Amino acid sequence: MEFTDTACKVFRECALVPSIAGATVLCTDPERSRYEVRVNWEQRDLERGKQVVTTKSYFVERKGDHVVSVCGTTFQADSSSVLRQTFSGDGGVRAVLLKDKSSKAEPGSEPQQYIEVWRSGNLVKVIEVPSLKKHGIIHENAQFGSFQLSSDGTKLVYVAEREKPKTCSFFQKVKEPPAEGKAPKKGMEYEYEDSWGERLKKVVQPVVVVLEWDTEECYVVDLQDKYGSISAGLAQWVPGDPYGVAFVGWENEPRKLGFVACMNRRQVCTSAVYYANVKTQEYTRLTSCDHHCFSPRFNPQGDKLLFLQGRAGGPHIGCLSLQLIDWSTKAVSTIIDTVETPQEDGFPGLYSMGFSEYCWDKSGSYIVFHDGWKSIQNVLFVDVAKRCVGRLTGGGGHNLPQGSWTVLCVREDLVVAHVSSPSTTPRLMVCSLKSVPEVDLLHWTELEATFNPFNGRISWAVMEFKSSEEGGQLYEAIVLRPTAAQNNSSLPPLIVYPHGGPHVNIVTEFMVWPACLACLGFVVLLVNYRGSKGYGNASIYSLPGRCGTADVVDCHNAALDVIAKGMADGGKVVVLGGSHGGFLAAHLVAQYPDFYKAAAMRNPVINFPGMVITTDIPDWNYVEAGLDYDSKRLPSSEDYSKMLAVSPIVLADQIKSPVLICIGAEDMRVPPTQGRQLYHTLKALGRETRLLVYPNDSHPISNVASDADSFVNSAIWLHNACL
């Protein structure tokens, strides 16, 4: 079979593997011993080029400290049009936010948002969102969005776009006098609106809204008069307060910066926790605006509000602290502080991108969530009274599936999670919490194991390395190996695959691209170089100002170590990466031109000075180049010189190997001009290169068709270089 056909076959097999997108728990009997676990699944549909979303129910029973799986439905309901859903406290009312097209809609019109309300399994209300005429679209994104029923099921709180005033041309004739205060604003049609950047183009001015769905009465939280220009999001009901909500507000001025995966900001985009009573229009800021706050979560009793807080400024992802607001006094205290340098195998700090919607136990004593612990993502708990953190997976000799865990929901003292590894596809798990959570006393029950086309075809391990610099800072990599190659006399080729960010990390979970590449015969080396999260705050702050040197050396030394251990052929080494990983790929083929035989890059950072004036995160270029960002100051010639010095474009003439570049035409994070500049430069130098442009895709290149095409092209490119 030709390699192209093999690559398509392997990727198609992987497309059959569903991923788990979310879950909730509903009690089904008065004794509170039987429960329904509703789970959302996502799966690629390569023929139609889209994600298919389905919902499946599992029925479980609690028996002492164990959870017994009773049955699971074989039918999975298509929920591709569902954006969000929520349940009342007793589960009797369900509200659904969906996007659909009415049968009465004009041909070619866009689908609209609807809110459905269900009671006892019956549809009792349908609301066309535009008909409310109090706000714009409802935001379903993870950065700002909320959609939550009140405990009694009578009201919804959500986050929507502020209603925009109507505009018209200076020359438009008004046919009839408009209602008072409703006259369109002339000459404002083309006014620029600053959005929250990459993947959030439609998020301009989000506001918190409370809807009494029966009467369709809307209350919009407007902080403008009291606190100035604020973007609001992540709203939560205050337990016991029928019209009270808590939420996070981000400052809009002097400008908005790209928000996805970039949260720690100084001078702009800092945030605070707010309270609003929508009935009385009482608004209160509960925390200062000199940090980044997010993911507020009330305990069931309503007397404690926990939230995550990050340092303002510096790297976009840093170690976080866990803060507590005593709701009776509104006093703020630190429960878990940041960790600069962890003890050996000790707690490395909090780096979570947000808790699940429900994360507290019933007693309101502790929370359960997942977070990265070096290269492994564990289920963790925080005892709020004792101000301590512990692991509920990993770190022990108990009989648990190996790999990384993700918490989906914590409700009714049941924890729903999934676990996977680089060689095993996700398994849906549930356990019952004890009054004192201990890792060896929890009994996890498997509800479903997904189809695994790679069973027995891949092995993996976590490798530890020590930097060659003074102090010998430790870092890690995850290595995937094809099992068939381990029995052959010839060694397989090696793909060095660093992550983007740079301050994220790769964990030991199932990942489509690495698994497919290992099945195609490559050893895949996923490097968590110094500066990755999960190793303490000092590690993160060690990289800015040294990008292009420290991270490059770490990746290269890890490759040398794998080769020295006899795992891969040192004459067949290639590199693959996206974003900052693409930046590293470009540096590696330029700094070691005779070592790396080819590179494949996705939206690579190539030229810092060129990117800083076009990206949605200009502060990133300053920070990673070792400079301070100030939105009020123009960059100096010294700033540009320092940025250019770390850019791989200055080394382009040293590149000898073939380079494949994939770019998303709608990318606001690393604009397409970055990849195009490297392509044109290499063409001018007479080097072998190819450029793929995906017109309807952005920074991740994650659309089903784009992802599949870029994978197969990348695999072919790297394979041909190793022949």
C-alpha positions in Angstrom: 0.0 0.0 0.0 1.3 3.5 -0.9 2.2 5.6 2.1 -0.4 8.2 1.2 -3.1 5.5 1.3 -1.8 4.3 4.6 -1.8 7.7 6.1 -5.4 8.3 5.0 -6.4 4.9 6.4 -4.8 5.5 9.8 -6.3 9.0 10.1 -9.8 7.6 9.1 -9.5 5.0 11.8 -8.7 7.7 14.3 -11.7 9.7 13.2 -13.9 6.9 14.4 -12.7 7.5 18.0 -15.2 9.8 19.8 -14.1 12.4 22.3 -16.0 13.3 25.5 -17.1 17.0 25.5 -19.1 17.3 28.7 -21.3 15.6 31.3 -23.9 16.3 34.0 -25.5 14.3 36.8 -29.2 14.1 37.5 -30.8 12.4 40.5 -33.6 10.0 39.4 -35.1 8.8 42.7 -36.2 10.3 46.0 -33.7 8.2 48.0 -30.9 9.9 46.1 -29.2 6.6 45.3 -29.9 6.4 41.6 -28.6 8.8 39.0 -28.6 9.6 35.3 -25.2 10.6 33.9 -25.7 12.5 30.6 -22.6 12.7 28.4 -21.9 14.7 25.3 -19.8 13.0 22.7 -18.0 14.5 19.6 -16.8 12.7 16.5 -15.3 13.7 13.2 -17.3 13.1 10.1 -14.7 13.2 7.3 -17.3 12.8 4.5 -19.3 15.9 5.5 -16.3 17.7 7.0 -17.9 18.5 10.4 -18.1 17.5 14.0 -21.1 15.3 15.0 -22.3 15.9 18.6 -24.4 13.3 20.3 -25.8 12.9 23.9 -25.9 9.5 25.6 -27.3 8.6 29.1 -25.9 6.2 31.6 -27.9 5.0 34.7 -25.9 4.3 37.8 -26.6 3.4 41.4 -24.7 4.3 44.5 -24.1 1.4 46.9 -22.0 2.5 49.9 -18.8 3.9 48.6 -19.2 2.2 45.2 -21.0 3.2 42.1 -22.6 0.4 40.1 -23.3 0.9 36.4 -26.9 -0.2 35.8 -27.2 0.4 32.1 -26.4 2.8 29.3 -28.7 3.8 26.4 -27.6 2.4 23.1 -29.3 5.3 21.2 -27.3 8.5 21.0 -29.4 11.6 20.3 -28.0 14.1 17.8 -27.3 17.3 19.6 -25.1 19.1 17.0 -27.4 22.2 17.1 -27.2 22.5 20.9 -24.8 25.2 22.1 -25.4 24.9 25.8 -27.9 23.3 28.2 -28.6 23.6 31.9 -30.9 22.0 34.5 -32.7 23.3 37.6 -31.6 22.2 41.1 -34.0 19.2 41.1 -33.4 18.4 37.4 -37.1 18.9 36.6 -36.5 21.9 34.3 -34.1 21.9 31.4 -33.1 24.9 29.3 -31.4 24.5 25.9 -29.6 27.1 23.9 -29.4 26.0 20.2 -28.7 27.3 16.8 -31.2 26.4 14.1 -33.0 27.7 11.0 -36.7 28.2 11.1 -38.8 26.6 8.3 -40.2 30.1 7.8 -36.7 31.6 7.2 -35.8 33.3 3.9 -33.6 31.1 1.6 -29.9 31.8 2.3 -30.6 33.3 5.8 -28.3 32.4 8.7 -29.5 30.1 11.5 -30.7 31.9 14.6 -30.4 31.2 18.3 -33.3 29.8 20.2 -33.9 29.0 23.9 -36.0 25.9 24.6 -37.4 25.2 28.0 -38.4 21.6 29.0 -40.4 20.5 32.1 -40.8 16.9 33.0 -39.8 15.9 29.5 -42.2 18.2 27.7 -41.3 21.3 25.7 -43.1 24.2 27.4 -41.4 27.3 25.8 -39.5 28.3 22.7 -37.9 31.8 22.6 -36.3 33.2 19.5 -33.4 35.1 21.0 -33.6 38.1 18.6 -37.2 38.6 19.6 -36.2 39.6 23.1 -34.8 42.9 21.6 -32.7 43.5 24.7 -29.3 42.2 23.6 -27.5 40.5 20.8 -26.3 36.9 20.4 -25.8 34.8 23.5 -22.1 33.8 23.9 -21.4 30.1 24.3 -17.6 30.3 24.4 -15.6 29.1 27.4 -13.9 32.4 28.0 -17.0 34.6 28.7 -20.1 32.4 28.3 -22.6 31.2 30.9 -25.9 29.6 30.6 -27.4 28.6 34.0 -30.9 28.0 35.3 -31.8 29.2 38.8 -32.3 26.5 41.4 -36.1 26.8 41.1 -35.9 26.7 37.3 -37.8 30.0 36.8 -34.9 32.2 35.5 -31.8 31.9 33.3 -28.6 33.8 33.6 -26.4 34.0 30.6 -23.9 36.3 28.8 -24.8 38.0 25.6 -23.6 40.8 23.3 -24.8 44.2 24.3 -27.6 45.5 22.1 -26.1 47.6 19.4 -27.7 50.9 18.4 -29.0 51.0 14.8 -27.0 53.0 12.3 -27.6 54.4 8.9 -26.0 56.5 6.2 -26.0 60.3 6.3 -28.1 60.2 3.2 -30.7 57.6 4.1 -34.2 59.0 4.1 -36.4 58.2 7.1 -39.8 56.9 5.9 -41.5 57.5 9.2 -40.6 59.1 12.5 -38.8 56.6 14.8 -39.9 55.9 18.3 -38.4 58.0 21.0 -34.8 57.1 21.6 -34.8 54.6 18.7 -33.6 56.9 15.9 -30.6 55.3 14.0 -27.3 57.0 14.5 -26.2 58.6 11.2 -22.7 58.2 9.9 -21.8 55.4 12.4 -22.1 52.4 10.0 -18.4 51.9 9.6 -17.3 52.5 13.2 -14.5 50.2 14.2 -15.4 47.8 17.1 -12.6 46.2 19.1 -13.2 42.5 19.7 -11.5 40.0 22.0 -9.5 38.6 19.2 -8.7 35.1 17.9 -11.8 32.8 17.9 -13.7 35.6 19.7 -14.4 38.0 16.8 -18.1 38.4 17.7 -17.3 39.2 21.3 -17.2 43.0 21.5 -19.2 44.1 24.5 -20.5 41.1 26.5 -23.1 41.8 29.3 -24.7 39.6 31.9 -28.5 39.0 31.3 -31.1 37.4 33.6 -34.2 36.1 31.8 -37.5 35.2 33.5 -38.3 32.8 30.7 -42.1 32.4 31.4 -42.8 36.1 30.9 -39.7 36.8 28.7 -38.7 39.7 31.1 -35.0 40.6 30.6 -32.7 42.3 33.0 -29.4 43.5 31.6 -26.5 44.2 33.9 -25.0 47.5 32.8 -21.8 48.6 34.7 -21.0 51.5 32.4 -22.2 54.3 34.7 -20.6 53.0 37.8 -17.4 51.2 36.7 -16.8 52.4 33.1 -16.3 50.2 30.1 -16.4 46.6 31.3 -16.8 43.2 29.5 -18.7 40.9 31.7 -18.8 37.1 31.7 -18.7 33.8 33.6 -21.9 34.6 35.5 -23.1 32.4 38.4 -26.3 32.4 40.5 -25.8 33.4 44.1 -27.5 30.5 46.1 -30.4 31.8 48.1 -30.5 35.1 46.3 -33.3 35.0 43.7 -32.0 37.9 41.6 -28.3 37.9 42.7 -25.5 36.9 40.3 -21.7 36.9 40.6 -19.5 37.3 37.6 -16.1 38.5 36.3 -15.6 41.9 34.6 -12.6 42.7 32.3 -11.5 46.3 31.6 -11.9 47.2 27.9 -9.6 50.2 27.9 -7.3 51.3 26.5 -7.7 48.3 24.1 -8.8 44.7 24.1 -6.2 42.0 23.6 -6.7 38.5 22.3 -8.1 36.5 25.2 -8.1 32.8 24.2 -5.2 31.1 26.1 -3.8 34.5 27.0 -5.1 35.7 30.4 -2.4 37.4 32.4 -2.2 41.1 31.5 -0.7 44.2 33.0 -2.3 47.7 32.3 -5.0 46.3 30.0 -7.6 43.6 30.4 -7.2 43.0 34.1 -10.3 41.8 35.8 -12.3 41.6 39.0 -15.2 39.7 40.6 -18.5 41.6 40.8 -21.9 41.1 42.4 -25.2 42.4 40.9 -28.8 42.3 42.0 -30.6 42.6 38.7 -33.9 43.6 40.4 -32.6 46.5 42.5 -29.7 47.3 40.1 -27.2 47.1 43.0 -23.7 46.5 41.6 -20.6 45.9 43.7 -17.0 45.2 42.8 -15.7 42.5 45.3 -12.0 42.3 44.4 -9.3 44.7 43.2 -8.6 45.1 39.5 -4.9 44.5 39.6 -5.0 40.7 38.9 -6.6 38.3 36.5 -9.7 36.6 38.0 -11.8 33.8 36.5 -13.9 30.7 37.1 -15.9 31.8 40.1 -17.8 28.9 41.8 -20.2 29.0 44.8 -20.4 26.1 47.2 -23.9 24.6 47.5 -24.6 26.4 50.8 -23.8 29.8 49.1 -21.4 31.0 51.9 -18.2 30.5 49.9 -17.1 31.7 46.5 -13.9 30.3 45.1 -12.1 31.7 42.1 -8.7 31.4 40.3 -6.4 34.4 40.2 -3.3 35.1 38.2 -0.5 37.6 38.4 -1.0 40.6 36.0 1.6 40.9 33.3 4.4 38.6 32.2 3.8 35.3 30.4 0.2 34.7 29.3 -0.1 31.5 31.4 1.5 31.4 34.8 1.0 29.7 38.1 -2.3 30.7 39.8 -3.6 31.1 43.3 -7.0 29.9 44.6 -8.9 32.7 46.3 -12.0 32.5 48.6 -14.6 35.2 49.2 -16.5 34.7 52.5 -19.9 35.7 51.3 -21.2 36.9 54.7 -18.3 39.4 55.1 -17.1 39.7 51.5 -13.5 39.2 52.9 -11.1 37.7 50.4 -8.4 35.2 51.5 -5.9 33.0 49.8 -6.6 29.2 50.0 -3.8 27.9 47.7 -0.9 30.2 46.8 1.4 30.1 43.8 4.3 27.7 43.8 7.6 29.1 42.6 9.8 25.9 42.8 8.0 22.6 43.8 9.6 19.9 45.9 10.6 16.7 44.2 7.3 15.2 43.0 5.6 17.8 45.1 2.6 19.9 44.2 3.7 22.1 41.3 1.0 24.8 41.6 -2.3 25.5 39.9 -2.5 26.1 36.1 -6.2 25.2 35.4 -8.0 26.9 32.5 -11.2 26.8 34.6 -13.2 24.5 36.8 -16.1 22.4 35.6 -19.5 24.1 36.1 -20.1 21.9 39.2 -17.0 21.2 41.2 -17.9 21.3 44.9 -18.9 18.3 47.1 -22.3 18.4 48.8 -21.0 19.5 52.2 -19.3 22.6 50.6 -15.9 21.5 52.2 -13.8 20.8 49.1 -13.6 21.1 45.3 -12.5 18.5 42.8 -10.9 19.4 39.5 -8.1 18.4 37.1 -4.8 20.0 36.5 -1.3 19.3 35.1 1.3 17.8 37.4 4.4 17.9 35.2 3.5 15.8 32.2 0.5 14.1 33.8 -3.0 15.6 34.3 -4.5 14.4 37.6 -7.7 14.6 39.4 -7.0 16.9 42.4 -9.0 18.1 45.4 -8.6 21.2 47.6 -9.7 21.0 51.3 -10.9 24.6 51.8 -10.8 24.6 55.6 -7.3 23.0 55.8 -6.1 25.0 52.7 -4.4 21.9 51.3 -4.3 20.1 47.9 -4.1 16.4 47.1 -4.2 14.0 44.3 -7.1 11.6 43.6 -5.3 9.9 40.7 -1.6 9.3 40.1 1.2 9.3 42.6 0.3 5.9 44.2 0.4 2.2 43.7 -3.4 1.8 43.4 -4.9 0.0 40.4 -6.0 2.9 38.2 -5.8 3.3 34.4 -2.6 5.0 33.4 -2.5 8.3 31.7 -4.2 11.7 32.2 -7.6 12.5 33.7 -10.2 15.2 32.9 -13.0 16.0 35.4 -16.3 16.6 33.6 -18.7 17.2 36.5 -18.9 16.9 40.3 -22.5 16.7 41.5 -24.4 14.7 44.1 -21.0 13.6 45.4 -20.4 11.8 42.1 -17.3 12.6 40.1 -17.6 12.0 36.3 -14.3 12.0 34.5 -12.5 10.5 31.6 -9.0 9.0 31.4 -6.8 8.3 28.4 -3.2 7.8 27.5 -1.1 8.4 24.3 -1.9 4.7 23.4 -5.4 4.3 24.8 -8.5 6.2 23.8 -10.8 7.8 26.4 -12.6 5.8 29.0 -15.6 7.3 30.8 -15.3 6.9 34.6 -17.4 7.7 37.7 -16.7 7.5 41.4 -18.5 8.3 44.7 -16.8 10.8 46.9 -16.1 10.1 50.6 -16.3 12.7 53.4 -12.4 12.7 53.4 -11.2 12.1 49.8 -8.2 9.8 49.7 -6.7 8.4 46.5 -6.6 4.8 47.6 -10.2 4.8 49.0 -12.0 5.9 45.9 -13.5 3.3 43.7 -13.7 4.2 40.1 -16.3 2.5 37.8 -15.9 2.4 34.0 -19.1 3.4 32.2 -17.8 3.1 28.7 -14.5 2.5 26.9 -14.2 4.0 23.4 -13.1 2.1 20.4 -9.3 1.9 20.2 -7.8 1.3 16.8 -4.3 1.6 18.1 -4.5 -1.1 20.7 -1.1 -2.8 21.0 0.4 -0.7 18.2 1.9 2.1 20.3 4.0 2.2 23.5 4.8 5.3 25.4 6.8 6.7 28.4 7.7 9.9 30.1 11.4 10.8 29.9 13.2 13.2 32.2 16.1 15.5 31.1 18.4 17.9 32.8 19.4 21.1 31.1 23.0 21.5 30.3 23.1 25.0 31.9 24.3 25.7 35.4 21.7 24.5 37.9 20.6 21.7 35.7 16.9 22.5 35.6 14.7 19.5 34.9 12.2 19.1 32.0 10.4 16.2 30.4 9.1 14.7 27.2 6.6 12.1 26.3 7.9 9.6 23.7 5.6 7.4 21.6 7.1 4.4 19.8 5.6 2.0 17.2 5.6 -1.4 18.8 6.3 -3.1 15.4 9.5 -1.1 15.0 10.9 -2.3 18.4 11.2 -5.8 16.9 12.9 -4.7 13.7 16.7 -4.5 13.2 16.4 -1.1 11.6 15.6 1.9 13.8 12.5 4.1 13.0 12.7 7.8 12.1 12.2 10.4 14.8 9.7 13.4 14.8 10.6 16.1 17.4 7.2 17.7 18.2 7.4 20.6 20.6 4.2 22.3 21.9 3.1 25.9 21.2 2.4 28.5 23.8 5.1 28.5 24.9 3.8 28.3 28.5 1.4 25.3 28.1 2.3 21.7 28.4 1.6 18.3 26.8 0.2 15.7 29.0 -0.1 11.9 28.8 -3.5 11.9 27.1 -4.8 10.5 23.8 -3.7 12.9 21.0 -4.8 12.2 17.4 -1.7 13.4 15.5 1.0 11.8 17.7 -0.9 8.5 17.8 -1.4 8.4 14.0 2.2 9.3 13.4 3.4 6.6 15.7 1.2 4.1 13.9 2.8 5.2 10.6 6.2 4.1 12.0 7.6 7.3 13.6 9.0 7.7 17.1 7.3 10.9 18.3 9.0 13.1 20.9 6.6 15.6 22.6 8.9 18.0 24.5 7.8 20.0 27.6 10.8 22.3 27.4 11.7 24.7 30.2 9.0 27.3 30.4 6.2 24.8 30.2 3.5 25.0 32.8 3.2 22.3 35.5 6.7 22.6 36.8 6.4 25.7 39.1 6.3 29.4 38.3 10.1 29.8 38.3 10.2 27.4 35.3 7.7 29.5 33.4 9.5 32.7 34.0 12.9 31.2 33.1 12.0 31.3 29.3 11.0 34.9 28.4 14.0 36.6 27.0 15.6 33.3 26.0 13.1 32.1 23.4 15.0 30.7 20.4 17.9 29.5 22.6 16.8 27.7 25.8 13.7 26.1 24.3 15.6 25.1 21.1 18.5 23.6 23.1 16.0 21.6 25.2 14.3 20.1 22.2 17.5 19.3 20.5 19.1 17.7 23.5 16.0 15.6 24.1 16.3 14.3 20.5 20.0 13.5 21.0 19.1 11.5 24.2 16.4 9.5 22.5 18.9 8.6 19.7 21.7 7.8 22.2 19.3 5.3 23.9 18.8 3.5 20.6 15.2 4.4 20.1 15.4 6.1 16.8 17.6 6.6 13.7 19.8 9.6 14.2 20.0 10.0 10.4 16.3 10.4 10.0 15.2 13.2 12.3 12.4 15.7 11.3 10.5 18.3 13.2 6.8 19.2 13.5 5.1 22.1 15.4 2.5 24.8 15.4 2.5 28.4 16.6 5.4 28.6 19.1 6.1 25.0 18.1 6.4 26.2 14.5 8.8 28.9 15.8 10.9 26.1 17.3 10.7 24.0 14.2 12.0 26.9 12.1 14.8 27.5 14.6 15.8 23.8 14.8 16.1 23.4 11.0 18.0 26.7 10.9 20.4 26.1 13.8 21.0 22.5 13.1 20.7 22.4 9.3 22.5 19.0 8.8 20.6 17.2 11.6 16.9 17.8 10.8 15.9 16.5 7.4 12.6 18.3 7.1 10.1 20.5 8.9 6.3 20.8 8.9 4.8 23.9 10.5 1.3 25.2 11.3 0.9 28.9 11.7 4.5 29.4 12.8 5.8 32.5 14.5 8.6 33.7 12.1 9.2 37.4 12.6 8.5 39.1 16.0 8.7 42.7 14.7 6.4 41.9 11.8 3.9 40.1 14.1 3.7 42.7 16.8 1.8 45.2 14.7 -0.7 42.7 13.3 -1.4 40.2 16.0 -4.2 40.3 18.6 -1.6 39.8 21.3 1.2 42.3 20.8 2.2 42.0 24.4 3.2 38.4 23.8 6.0 39.5 21.4 7.4 41.9 24.0 7.3 39.5 26.9 8.8 36.5 25.1 11.6 38.7 23.7 12.4 39.8 27.3 10.8 43.3 27.1 8.1 45.1 29.1 4.9 45.9 27.3 3.3 49.3 27.6 0.3 50.0 25.3 0.9 53.7 25.6 4.5 53.5 24.3 5.6 53.0 20.7 8.3 50.3 20.2 11.8 51.7 20.0 14.5 50.7 17.5 16.1 48.8 20.4 12.9 46.9 21.0 12.7 46.0 17.3 16.3 44.9 17.3 15.8 42.6 20.3 12.6 41.1 18.8 14.3 40.5 15.4 17.3 38.8 17.2 15.0 36.0 18.5 13.1 35.6 15.2 13.9 32.5 13.0 13.6 34.6 9.8 17.1 36.0 10.4 18.4 32.5 10.1 16.4 31.5 7.0 19.5 31.4 4.8 20.9 28.6 7.0 17.9 26.3 6.3 18.7 23.4 3.9 15.8 21.0 4.6 12.4 20.9 2.9 9.8 23.0 4.8 6.1 22.6 4.7 4.0 25.5 6.0 0.3 25.3 6.8 -1.6 28.5 7.6 -5.2 29.4 8.6 -6.3 32.4 6.5 -8.4 33.7 9.3 -5.7 33.5 12.0 -5.6 36.7 14.2 -3.1 35.2 16.6 -0.1 34.5 14.3 -1.2 36.4 11.1 -0.8 34.5 7.8 1.9 37.0 6.7 4.3 35.2 9.1 4.2 31.9 7.3 4.0 33.6 3.9 7.2 35.5 4.6 9.2 32.4 5.4 7.7 30.7 2.3 8.7 33.5 0.0 12.2 33.8 1.6 12.9 30.1 1.1 11.6 30.2 -2.5 14.0 33.1 -3.2 16.8 31.2 -1.7 16.1 28.2 -3.9 15.0 25.9 -1.0 12.3 23.3 -1.3 9.1 24.5 0.3 5.4 24.3 0.1 2.6 26.5 1.4 -1.0 25.3 2.2 -3.6 27.9 3.0 -6.9 26.9 4.7 -9.4 29.7 3.8 -12.0 29.2 6.5 -9.7 28.3 9.4 -7.9 30.2 12.1 -5.0 29.6 14.5 -5.6 26.0 15.5 -6.5 24.8 11.9 -9.1 22.7 13.6 -11.9 22.4 11.1 -12.4 18.8 10.3 -11.5 19.0 6.6 -8.5 21.3 7.3 -7.1 19.2 10.1 -7.4 16.0 8.0 -5.7 17.5 5.0 -2.9 19.2 6.9 -2.2 15.9 8.8 -1.9 13.8 5.7 0.2 16.4 3.9 2.5 16.8 6.9 2.9 13.0 7.3 3.8 12.6 3.6 6.2 15.5 3.7 8.1 14.1 6.8 8.0 10.5 5.5 9.5 11.5 2.1 12.3 13.3 3.9 13.3 10.1 5.7 13.4 7.8 2.7 
